[in-house]
């Protein structure tokens, strides 16, 4: 996984109900599964932008790639995230 557990730690609210804590843990596991299923180049840009909140220019500089490449990877990463999430997420009944 690209992002260390402590960087995305699930902060437990002292007043949180056990169900809320369990839901947060399930969401973290789901996030890990989706990110692990993404190609590394897309996952890297996605995590840096969406989770680490770096800007496009910062990511371009950090990865030493053109800003246009960052934008196209981010677009493709978001599409891939949605596709993988739809496949990994438990189906809900209507």
Phi, psi and omega in degrees: 000146185280323185256122179299148182307319183293335178286333178242034184304144176273109181278122184273122175283126182303327181270004182290144177283153179305323179296322179295318178297316179297320178298317179298319180294319178297320178294322178295317178297317178297315178302314179300317180297316181294313180297320179296332182277348183276147174301145187303318183295323178285317180300318182300310180296318180301311182295316181297322182278306188281324185257319180272349176060037172278153178277167176304310178300322178296318180295317179301315180294315183297318182270354181057049177228158179297150179299325176299325177293321177300313182298317181290322177294321179295317178299311180295324179295319178296318177297316180294320178303311180298318180297312181292320179300317180298326180281324186271331186290141176297143180286137177256146179277146177258000000 
